[in-house]
Amino acid sequence: MKNLMFLVWLLLLAGVCQSQSYKFAVLCDTRSDGSNSGFNGVNVSAIKAVCTHLKDSGAEIVIAPGDFICGNVTWYNSTQTPPDNSVQYQALLDAARSVGVGLPGDGEKVTLYPVRGNHECYQQILPEDSIEEAWLKSIGYSLTGMEHPEDEAGFTYSFVYNGSLFIGLDEYMHANATKDSIIYVNQKWLDYELLKHPDSKHVFAFGHTPAFAAQHQDCLGQDSIARNAFLQSLNDRSGVYFCGHDHFYARAEIPVYSRGGGIENYMQQVITPSGAPFLGGFSPRWNGIYKNQDVETETFIDHAVGYQLVTVDGNKVNVQFIATNDACTFTIDSTGKFSFIYNDNWQNWSFVVMDEFSYELP
């Protein structure tokens, strides 16, 4: 009898593990501007191409850590101010919905879970309350029913999908007007959520800025103590942090520091580019080497547009960077100046797996 009960238990456990096999995608940084073939601050072609491919690849949901629109900036182009953020959001949503990707409650085949990046938060022309209102009316309203910190409904949130806990982090709720400082995670709330969901073995956290800076130095690393506490809280239940901000693909092993300052573990930091202008204006351009010598570069790919396809199968997680070089045409003039223009015939873009890694939780 005991052997029979044990066999039943094993079969039930196997069924649970099988039910947790699923795929999700990660896209980030889809913004454009008025000078680079964008439509209302959005790279519409890239959104349609990426969303079509991830849907066809079997992704059931999409997590998206920010910079979908150019936003409320004074430099939109040389002749005009940007459209209102709500107009830019509509361009984003129209493009995604046209290929079957939409917000929670839209009824589309694939559900999109976004959080804000710096471009959704800029207040260079309009005040902060107007900027937040545009987000809530266009996107945030669909997220307000999820678990969230006090006073952050529609901005920071969590949800459980197929037994995994997803944490969407708005890292700019208390940032300054230029959005280059006071960037951090609501750690008290995050700790509470992790305690509240002990049965969610896999935790996937996503926020706009890297934990360790690559090109842009405005990131969670501005407060290294808070950054370390953030990674430490994920240490036992996650092997990857998804972010963006730098408009190139970069994957690195980042240290999880113990409270004593030593390195307790490593996890992956993945920066995803999904169509934003490439960073040709930086001098010097980033060379793939992190300032923090404890960070180990795994892969650095510039000038690609794509997404992450994540397969969760029991304790195992596999992550592929699926991307294309067809999104832009590049030119270098006689002085060595680099420039590019978008290719709008997105139906003809060819996507391939450019990078891949796996991990398994104990």
C-alpha positions as CSV (number, residue, x, y, z in Angstrom):
1,M,0.0,0.0,0.0
2,K,2.8,2.4,0.9
3,N,4.5,1.6,-2.4
4,L,1.3,2.3,-4.3
5,M,0.9,5.7,-2.5
6,F,4.5,6.6,-3.2
7,L,3.9,5.8,-6.9
8,V,0.8,8.0,-7.0
9,W,2.8,10.8,-5.4
10,L,5.5,10.5,-8.0
11,L,3.0,10.6,-10.8
12,L,1.3,13.7,-9.3
13,L,4.7,15.4,-9.0
14,A,5.6,14.5,-12.6
15,G,2.3,16.1,-13.7
16,V,3.0,19.3,-11.8
17,C,6.5,19.5,-13.4
18,Q,5.0,19.0,-16.8
19,S,2.4,21.6,-16.3
20,Q,5.1,24.1,-15.5
21,S,6.7,23.8,-19.0
22,Y,6.0,26.9,-20.9
23,K,7.6,29.8,-22.9
24,F,7.6,33.5,-22.5
25,A,9.4,36.3,-24.2
26,V,11.3,39.5,-23.3
27,L,11.4,42.7,-25.4
28,C,12.7,46.1,-24.4
29,D,13.6,49.5,-25.9
30,T,11.3,49.8,-28.9
31,R,11.3,53.6,-29.1
32,S,12.2,55.8,-32.0
33,D,12.3,59.6,-32.5
34,G,11.3,62.0,-35.2
35,S,14.4,61.6,-37.2
36,N,14.8,57.8,-37.7
37,S,11.8,56.5,-39.6
38,G,9.8,56.2,-36.4
39,F,6.0,56.6,-36.2
40,N,4.9,58.8,-33.3
41,G,8.0,58.0,-31.3
42,V,7.8,54.2,-31.8
43,N,9.7,51.8,-34.1
44,V,6.5,50.3,-35.4
45,S,8.3,47.9,-37.9
46,A,10.4,46.4,-35.1
47,I,7.4,45.9,-32.8
48,K,5.5,44.1,-35.5
49,A,8.4,42.0,-36.6
50,V,9.5,41.0,-33.0
51,C,6.0,40.4,-31.8
52,T,5.1,38.3,-34.8
53,H,8.2,36.1,-34.4
54,L,7.9,35.6,-30.7
55,K,4.2,34.6,-31.1
56,D,5.1,32.1,-33.8
57,S,7.9,30.8,-31.5
58,G,5.3,29.8,-28.9
59,A,5.7,32.6,-26.3
60,E,2.6,32.8,-24.2
61,I,3.3,36.1,-22.4
62,V,5.8,38.9,-22.9
63,I,7.5,40.9,-20.2
64,A,8.8,44.3,-21.3
65,P,11.1,46.5,-19.2
66,G,10.6,49.9,-20.7
67,D,11.4,52.6,-23.2
68,F,8.7,51.7,-25.7
69,I,8.2,55.4,-26.7
70,C,10.5,58.4,-27.3
71,G,8.4,60.3,-24.7
72,N,8.2,63.8,-23.5
73,V,11.5,65.1,-24.7
74,T,12.7,68.5,-26.1
75,W,14.9,66.9,-28.8
76,Y,12.3,64.7,-30.6
77,N,13.6,66.2,-33.9
78,S,14.8,69.6,-35.2
79,T,11.4,70.8,-36.4
80,Q,8.7,69.6,-34.1
81,T,7.9,68.7,-30.5
82,P,6.9,65.1,-29.8
83,P,3.3,64.0,-29.8
84,D,1.6,63.6,-26.5
85,N,2.7,60.4,-24.7
86,S,-0.8,59.0,-25.0
87,V,-0.5,59.3,-28.8
88,Q,2.9,57.5,-28.7
89,Y,1.4,54.8,-26.5
90,Q,-1.4,54.3,-29.0
91,A,1.1,53.8,-31.7
92,L,2.9,51.1,-29.7
93,L,-0.4,49.3,-28.8
94,D,-1.7,49.5,-32.3
95,A,1.4,47.9,-33.7
96,A,1.5,45.1,-31.1
97,R,-2.2,44.4,-31.3
98,S,-2.1,44.2,-35.1
99,V,0.0,41.0,-34.8
100,G,-1.8,39.5,-31.8
101,V,0.0,40.9,-28.8
102,G,-1.9,43.0,-26.3
103,L,-2.3,44.2,-22.7
104,P,-4.0,42.1,-19.9
105,G,-7.7,42.1,-20.7
106,D,-7.3,42.8,-24.4
107,G,-8.1,39.2,-25.4
108,E,-5.1,38.9,-27.7
109,K,-3.3,35.6,-28.1
110,V,-0.1,36.8,-26.3
111,T,-0.3,39.1,-23.2
112,L,2.1,42.0,-22.8
113,Y,3.3,43.0,-19.3
114,P,5.2,46.3,-19.4
115,V,6.9,48.6,-16.9
116,R,8.2,52.1,-17.5
117,G,11.7,53.1,-18.6
118,N,13.2,56.5,-18.4
119,H,11.6,57.6,-21.7
120,E,8.1,56.9,-20.3
121,C,9.0,59.1,-17.3
122,Y,10.7,62.2,-18.9
123,Q,9.0,65.5,-18.0
124,Q,11.0,67.9,-20.1
125,I,7.9,69.7,-21.5
126,L,4.9,68.5,-19.4
127,P,4.8,68.0,-15.6
128,E,5.1,64.7,-13.8
129,D,1.4,64.3,-13.0
130,S,0.5,64.6,-16.7
131,I,3.2,62.0,-17.7
132,E,2.0,59.5,-15.1
133,E,-1.7,60.1,-16.1
134,A,-0.9,59.3,-19.7
135,W,0.7,56.0,-18.7
136,L,-2.2,55.0,-16.4
137,K,-4.9,55.8,-19.0
138,S,-3.0,54.1,-21.8
139,I,-1.3,51.1,-20.2
140,G,-1.2,51.2,-16.4
141,Y,-5.0,50.7,-16.1
142,S,-4.6,47.1,-17.3
143,L,-2.1,46.4,-14.5
144,T,-3.9,47.9,-11.5
145,G,-5.6,44.7,-10.5
146,M,-2.3,42.9,-9.8
147,E,-0.4,42.9,-6.5
148,H,1.4,46.1,-6.1
149,P,3.1,48.4,-3.6
150,E,1.0,51.1,-2.0
151,D,0.7,54.2,-4.3
152,E,2.3,52.2,-7.2
153,A,-0.8,50.6,-8.7
154,G,-0.3,50.3,-12.5
155,F,3.5,50.9,-12.2
156,T,5.2,48.2,-10.0
157,Y,3.4,44.8,-9.8
158,S,3.7,41.1,-9.6
159,F,1.7,38.1,-11.0
160,V,2.0,34.3,-11.0
161,Y,2.0,32.5,-14.3
162,N,2.2,28.7,-14.6
163,G,3.6,28.6,-11.0
164,S,6.3,31.2,-11.6
165,L,6.4,34.6,-9.9
166,F,7.0,37.6,-12.2
167,I,8.0,40.9,-10.7
168,G,7.6,44.1,-12.9
169,L,9.7,46.9,-11.4
170,D,9.1,50.5,-12.0
171,E,12.6,51.8,-11.0
172,Y,11.7,55.5,-11.7
173,M,8.9,56.2,-9.2
174,H,11.1,58.4,-7.1
175,A,13.7,59.5,-9.7
176,N,14.5,63.1,-10.4
177,A,13.1,65.1,-13.3
178,T,16.0,64.1,-15.6
179,K,15.6,60.4,-14.6
180,D,19.3,59.9,-14.1
181,S,19.4,59.4,-10.3
182,I,17.3,58.0,-7.4
183,I,16.8,54.9,-9.5
184,Y,16.0,52.0,-7.3
185,V,13.8,48.9,-6.5
186,N,11.0,49.0,-3.9
187,Q,12.9,46.4,-1.9
188,K,10.5,46.3,1.1
189,W,7.6,45.4,-1.1
190,L,9.7,42.9,-3.1
191,D,10.7,41.1,0.0
192,Y,7.1,40.8,1.1
193,E,6.1,39.4,-2.3
194,L,8.8,36.8,-2.2
195,L,7.6,35.7,1.3
196,K,4.0,35.7,0.1
197,H,4.7,33.3,-2.7
198,P,6.9,30.5,-1.3
199,D,5.6,28.0,-3.8
200,S,6.7,29.9,-6.8
201,K,10.1,28.3,-7.3
202,H,11.0,30.4,-10.3
203,V,11.1,34.2,-9.9
204,F,11.6,36.4,-12.9
205,A,12.3,40.1,-12.2
206,F,12.4,42.7,-14.9
207,G,13.2,46.4,-14.7
208,H,14.6,48.9,-17.2
209,T,18.1,49.6,-15.9
210,P,20.9,47.1,-15.5
211,A,22.1,46.2,-12.0
212,F,25.7,46.7,-13.2
213,A,26.3,49.5,-15.7
214,A,27.3,48.8,-19.3
215,Q,27.2,51.9,-21.5
216,H,24.8,54.1,-19.5
217,Q,26.0,54.7,-15.9
218,D,22.5,55.6,-14.6
219,C,21.3,52.3,-13.2
220,L,20.7,50.3,-10.0
221,G,24.4,50.4,-9.4
222,Q,24.2,54.0,-8.3
223,D,23.3,52.7,-4.9
224,S,25.4,49.6,-4.7
225,I,24.1,48.6,-1.2
226,A,20.5,48.6,-2.4
227,R,21.5,46.9,-5.7
228,N,23.2,44.1,-3.7
229,A,20.2,43.7,-1.5
230,F,18.0,43.3,-4.6
231,L,20.1,40.6,-6.1
232,Q,20.5,38.9,-2.8
233,S,16.8,38.6,-2.4
234,L,16.5,36.8,-5.7
235,N,19.5,34.6,-5.2
236,D,17.8,31.3,-4.3
237,R,14.9,31.5,-6.8
238,S,16.2,33.1,-9.9
239,G,19.2,32.9,-12.3
240,V,18.5,35.9,-14.4
241,Y,17.6,39.6,-14.3
242,F,16.1,41.1,-17.5
243,C,16.7,44.7,-18.3
244,G,17.4,47.1,-21.2
245,H,18.5,50.8,-21.4
246,D,21.6,50.3,-23.6
247,H,20.1,49.5,-27.1
248,F,22.5,46.5,-27.6
249,Y,22.5,42.9,-26.5
250,A,24.8,42.2,-23.6
251,R,24.8,39.1,-21.3
252,A,27.0,38.9,-18.3
253,E,27.5,36.9,-15.1
254,I,27.0,39.4,-12.3
255,P,28.0,38.8,-8.7
256,V,25.5,38.3,-5.9
257,Y,27.4,39.8,-2.9
258,S,26.8,38.5,0.6
259,R,26.1,40.9,3.4
260,G,29.8,40.5,4.3
261,G,30.9,41.7,0.9
262,G,32.1,38.5,-0.6
263,I,30.7,36.9,-3.7
264,E,28.0,34.4,-2.7
265,N,26.8,33.5,-6.2
266,Y,26.5,34.6,-9.8
267,M,23.4,35.2,-11.9
268,Q,22.9,36.4,-15.5
269,Q,22.1,40.0,-16.4
270,V,20.6,40.2,-19.9
271,I,20.1,43.5,-21.8
272,T,17.7,43.2,-24.7
273,P,17.5,45.6,-27.8
274,S,14.1,45.5,-29.6
275,G,14.4,48.4,-32.0
276,A,15.6,51.6,-30.3
277,P,18.3,53.7,-32.1
278,F,21.7,52.3,-31.8
279,L,24.1,54.2,-29.6
280,G,26.3,55.7,-32.2
281,G,26.6,59.0,-30.4
282,F,28.6,57.7,-27.4
283,S,32.3,58.4,-27.4
284,P,33.9,56.1,-26.6
285,R,31.4,53.4,-27.5
286,W,31.2,50.6,-25.0
287,N,33.6,47.8,-25.7
288,G,31.9,45.0,-23.8
289,I,34.0,45.3,-20.7
290,Y,32.2,46.3,-17.4
291,K,33.8,48.7,-15.0
292,N,33.1,46.4,-12.1
293,Q,35.8,43.7,-12.5
294,D,33.6,41.1,-10.7
295,V,31.2,41.2,-13.7
296,E,32.1,38.7,-16.4
297,T,31.0,39.4,-20.0
298,E,29.5,36.4,-21.6
299,T,28.2,37.8,-24.9
300,F,28.1,41.3,-26.5
301,I,26.2,41.9,-29.8
302,D,25.8,45.3,-31.3
303,H,23.4,46.4,-34.1
304,A,20.9,43.6,-33.6
305,V,17.1,43.8,-33.0
306,G,15.4,41.0,-31.3
307,Y,14.0,39.4,-28.1
308,Q,14.6,36.7,-25.5
309,L,12.6,33.4,-25.8
310,V,12.6,31.8,-22.4
311,T,11.6,28.1,-21.9
312,V,10.8,27.0,-18.4
313,D,10.7,23.2,-17.9
314,G,10.5,22.1,-14.3
315,N,13.7,23.3,-12.6
316,K,15.4,24.1,-15.9
317,V,15.3,27.5,-17.7
318,N,16.7,28.0,-21.2
319,V,17.1,31.5,-22.7
320,Q,17.7,32.3,-26.4
321,F,18.4,35.7,-27.9
322,I,16.6,35.6,-31.2
323,A,17.4,38.6,-33.4
324,T,18.0,40.0,-36.9
325,N,20.4,42.3,-38.6
326,D,17.8,43.2,-41.2
327,A,16.2,46.0,-39.2
328,C,18.6,48.7,-40.4
329,T,20.9,49.6,-43.2
330,F,24.3,50.9,-42.0
331,T,26.6,53.4,-43.6
332,I,30.0,54.8,-42.7
333,D,31.1,57.9,-44.5
334,S,34.7,59.0,-45.5
335,T,35.3,60.5,-42.0
336,G,34.3,57.2,-40.3
337,K,31.0,58.6,-39.1
338,F,28.5,55.8,-38.5
339,S,24.8,56.1,-39.4
340,F,21.8,53.9,-40.1
341,I,18.2,54.0,-41.4
342,Y,15.4,51.6,-40.5
343,N,14.1,49.0,-43.0
344,D,10.4,49.1,-42.8
345,N,9.7,45.9,-44.8
346,W,9.6,43.9,-41.6
347,Q,7.9,40.9,-43.1
348,N,11.2,40.1,-44.8
349,W,13.4,40.3,-41.8
350,S,15.2,37.0,-41.0
351,F,15.6,36.1,-37.3
352,V,18.1,33.6,-36.0
353,V,19.3,32.5,-32.5
354,M,22.4,34.7,-31.7
355,D,23.0,33.6,-28.1
356,E,21.7,31.0,-25.7
357,F,22.2,30.0,-22.1
358,S,20.6,27.7,-19.5
359,Y,20.5,27.3,-15.8
360,E,18.8,24.9,-13.4
361,L,17.6,25.8,-9.9
362,P,18.6,23.3,-7.1
